[in-house]
């Protein structure tokens, strides 16, 4: 009976009220109609409905969110292990650190930016541009830092990343903050 209510958008409370009203129309007293309706609605209790709802919500995470969380977990774990191995002078520390930093910079940060960008379609063009500038500066600066760690030339990338951050992201950030303070 409950599944037939989904297309019309009824909530559990609507269903409960409707069930009680039907029982009252049939001549049942409210004191008896309420427990009967509750038993019909949730024979195993509301905790079971809550548990099933949580399971459904967690199992239906969109692929993008799963990718985002998994890439964040893997890259930060690799970064942390690499840093620890390097501090202890264990073999493989530099490789783990570099791989983690590369993944964090080139996979996780762009995925976060894309997720934030598409999450709010109603954002103003200033906010969208600010998000893009912030992500671009993070990726470019992170790539430059990785190149410097590997003793490769990355000075121009570092300057470009700092320039995007200084002359694009920060002005847009403060402009957005200023506009919000006026509202």
Residue, then its C-alpha position, 0 to 999 in steps of 0.5 A: x500500500x505504501x509503494x502506491x503512494x510514491x508517485x503522488x509524492x506522499x510522505x510517511x506522515x501523509x500516509x499515516x494521516x490518510x490511514x487514520x482518517x480512513x479508519x475513523x470514517x469506517x467508525x474506528x475511534x482515534x485511540x484505536x486507529x492510531x496504533x493500527x495505522x502505525x502498525x500498518x505503516x511500520x510493522x517492524x518499527x520506524x528504526x527499520x525504515x530509518x536503517x533501510x533509508x540510510x542504506x539506500x542513500x549510501x548505496x546510491x552515491x553517484x559515481x562522481x562522489x565515489x570517485x571523489x572520495x576514493x581518489x581523495x583517500x588514496x592520494x592522501x594516504x599515499x602522500x602521508x605514507x610517502x612523507x613518513x617513509x621519506x622522514x624515516x629514510x625508508x626505500x620507496x618514500x620519494x616515489x610514494x610521495x611523488x605519486x601521491x602528490x601527482x594524484x592529488x594535484x592532477x586527479x583529486x583537485x580537478x575532481x573537487x573543482x568539477x564537483x563544486x562547479x556542477x553542484x550549484x548551477x545557480x551560482x553567479x558568473x563571478x563565483x563560477x570564475x572564482x572556482x575555476x581560478x582557484x582550481x586552476x591556480x591549485x593545479x598549476x602551483x601543485x604541478x610546479x611544486x612537484x616539478x621542483x621536488x623532482x629537481x625539474x624546471x618549474x619556475x614558470x609554472x610556479x609564477x603562472x600559478x601564483x599569478x592566477x591566484x594573486x590576480x584572478x582568484x583573490x580579487x574574485x574572492x574579495x569581490x564575492x565577499x564584498x557583494x555578500x556583505x552588502x546583501 
